Amino acid sequence: MQIKFYGVRGSIASPGKETVRYGGNTSCVFVEADDGTLFIFDAGTGIRKLGEDLIAQELSKEINLLFSHYHWDHIQGFPFFLPAYKKNQVINLLTAHLKDVNAHAVLTQMTNPHFPVPGDKLEARVILLSIDNNKLEIGENKIYSRSLNHPGGGSAYRLETPRGSMAYVTDNELDPPKPPVTAYQEWVDFLKNVDCLIHDAMYLDEDLEKIHGWGHSLISQVLQLAVDAKIKKLILFHHDPARTDAQLDQIGKDSRKWMKHHYPACKVYIAKEGDIHTIIDL
């Protein structure tokens, strides 16, 4: 299984000289399973470049596009996703824990006066899929889901393949001020022993007073989750748009130091556009 990052920011795209190394595009992660099945997690602005790459590679396989939720920074790149304009291309839009009708937000954003091409004029065949009972099988791969602790709800995913596993958990508050939809121990159980965890790590401890209840996690909380769930590889994701490359460098350094002391079996990375992580029976 191969994972490639095309967008790593939260809230809004943040291009500029201070964000160029880690990237300024909003959430989009591409996964190709060992059986060739294609998965995309979220359709933030990073999906535009991913679409160009898929067209250049002349891939004609079905695309499974999984959404964490439908806030704008997770869907706004879809109108610029070139495979959506390719005849005979099949794109499965997949979500869990959200009403199916809301999935149409991905297409209804493509209306006047916001976009010149309406969603019902796409050349590709777009199919809405749902996960029943928190589980779905596609090819040799199994997808499991849990409800996010985020305003309006959302979905976290765990992808199990014959040769490895990964989880995508973004826009999730591990310790919200109100009773959580998914409690901390449930997260530990859901993510236990996963080979690679991509998790929302938007804020620092000193940000808590201002952002508590916004539906995002503190980096320190995510590090502890990785210890408790015995994660092999942790990738900190959904960076604050104001976070500079230098600040992310320091967060990476501090996080790796902390993890080395508490659970050295876990390797910590900062999500970066263009980075590729290969998961093979870690």
CORVENKA-V470500 format. One record per residue. N is the residue number from 0. RES is the residue in one small letter. OMEGA is omega in whole degrees, -180 to 180 (NA if undefined). Layout:
((N & RES & OMEGA) (N & RES & OMEGA))
This chain:
((0 & m & -180) (1 & q & -178) (2 & i & 177) (3 & k & -178) (4 & f & 177) (5 & y & 177) (6 & g & -172) (7 & v & -177) (8 & r & 174) (9 & g & 170) (10 & s & -177) (11 & i & 178) (12 & a & -175) (13 & s & 177) (14 & p & 178) (15 & g & -176) (16 & k & -178) (17 & e & 180) (18 & t & -170) (19 & v & -176) (20 & r & 179) (21 & y & 177) (22 & g & -177) (23 & g & -179) (24 & n & 179) (25 & t & -161) (26 & s & 172) (27 & c & -180) (28 & v & -178) (29 & f & 180) (30 & v & 172) (31 & e & -180) (32 & a & -177) (33 & d & 178) (34 & d & 178) (35 & g & 179) (36 & t & -177) (37 & l & 177) (38 & f & 172) (39 & i & 177) (40 & f & 179) (41 & d & -174) (42 & a & 172) (43 & g & -175) (44 & t & 179) (45 & g & -177) (46 & i & 178) (47 & r & 179) (48 & k & 177) (49 & l & 178) (50 & g & 178) (51 & e & -180) (52 & d & -180) (53 & l & 178) (54 & i & -179) (55 & a & 180) (56 & q & 179) (57 & e & 177) (58 & l & -178) (59 & s & -180) (60 & k & 172) (61 & e & 179) (62 & i & 178) (63 & n & -175) (64 & l & -176) (65 & l & -179) (66 & f & 172) (67 & s & 177) (68 & h & -171) (69 & y & 172) (70 & h & -166) (71 & w & -176) (72 & d & 179) (73 & h & -180) (74 & i & -167) (75 & q & 178) (76 & g & -174) (77 & f & 179) (78 & p & -179) (79 & f & -180) (80 & f & -170) (81 & l & 179) (82 & p & 178) (83 & a & 180) (84 & y & -177) (85 & k & -179) (86 & k & 179) (87 & n & 175) (88 & q & 177) (89 & v & 177) (90 & i & 177) (91 & n & 175) (92 & l & -170) (93 & l & 173) (94 & t & 175) (95 & a & 175) (96 & h & 175) (97 & l & -180) (98 & k & -180) (99 & d & -177) (100 & v & -179) (101 & n & 179) (102 & a & 179) (103 & h & 177) (104 & a & 179) (105 & v & -179) (106 & l & -177) (107 & t & 172) (108 & q & -179) (109 & m & 179) (110 & t & 174) (111 & n & 5) (112 & p & -172) (113 & h & -176) (114 & f & -173) (115 & p & -179) (116 & v & 179) (117 & p & -176) (118 & g & -178) (119 & d & 178) (120 & k & 179) (121 & l & 180) (122 & e & -178) (123 & a & 174) (124 & r & -177) (125 & v & -176) (126 & i & 177) (127 & l & 179) (128 & l & 177) (129 & s & 174) (130 & i & 178) (131 & d & 178) (132 & n & 174) (133 & n & -178) (134 & k & 177) (135 & l & 176) (136 & e & 176) (137 & i & -174) (138 & g & 178) (139 & e & -169) (140 & n & 178) (141 & k & 180) (142 & i & 176) (143 & y & -177) (144 & s & 174) (145 & r & -180) (146 & s & 177) (147 & l & 168) (148 & n & -175) (149 & h & 178) (150 & p & -178) (151 & g & 179) (152 & g & 180) (153 & g & -171) (154 & s & 167) (155 & a & -177) (156 & y & 169) (157 & r & -178) (158 & l & 179) (159 & e & 175) (160 & t & -180) (161 & p & -175) (162 & r & 178) (163 & g & -177) (164 & s & 174) (165 & m & 177) (166 & a & -179) (167 & y & -176) (168 & v & -179) (169 & t & -176) (170 & d & -177) (171 & n & 179) (172 & e & -176) (173 & l & -179) (174 & d & -178) (175 & p & -179) (176 & p & 178) (177 & k & 179) (178 & p & -176) (179 & p & 171) (180 & v & 175) (181 & t & -177) (182 & a & -176) (183 & y & -179) (184 & q & 176) (185 & e & 176) (186 & w & 178) (187 & v & -179) (188 & d & -178) (189 & f & -173) (190 & l & -173) (191 & k & 174) (192 & n & 178) (193 & v & -178) (194 & d & -177) (195 & c & 177) (196 & l & 171) (197 & i & -173) (198 & h & 171) (199 & d & 178) (200 & a & -168) (201 & m & -169) (202 & y & 176) (203 & l & -178) (204 & d & -177) (205 & e & 178) (206 & d & -166) (207 & l & -176) (208 & e & -177) (209 & k & -168) (210 & i & -177) (211 & h & -177) (212 & g & -180) (213 & w & 177) (214 & g & 178) (215 & h & -174) (216 & s & 170) (217 & l & 180) (218 & i & 180) (219 & s & 178) (220 & q & -179) (221 & v & 177) (222 & l & 179) (223 & q & 177) (224 & l & 180) (225 & a & 177) (226 & v & -175) (227 & d & -179) (228 & a & 179) (229 & k & 180) (230 & i & 179) (231 & k & 179) (232 & k & 179) (233 & l & 177) (234 & i & -180) (235 & l & -163) (236 & f & 175) (237 & h & -176) (238 & h & 172) (239 & d & -178) (240 & p & 179) (241 & a & -176) (242 & r & -178) (243 & t & 176) (244 & d & -179) (245 & a & 179) (246 & q & 178) (247 & l & 174) (248 & d & -178) (249 & q & 177) (250 & i & 178) (251 & g & 180) (252 & k & -179) (253 & d & -178) (254 & s & 179) (255 & r & 178) (256 & k & -180) (257 & w & -177) (258 & m & 179) (259 & k & -179) (260 & h & -173) (261 & h & -178) (262 & y & -174) (263 & p & 179) (264 & a & -180) (265 & c & 176) (266 & k & -175) (267 & v & 178) (268 & y & 171) (269 & i & -179) (270 & a & -176) (271 & k & 179) (272 & e & 178) (273 & g & 180) (274 & d & 178) (275 & i & 177) (276 & h & 179) (277 & t & -179) (278 & i & 179) (279 & i & 176) (280 & d & -178) (281 & l & NA))
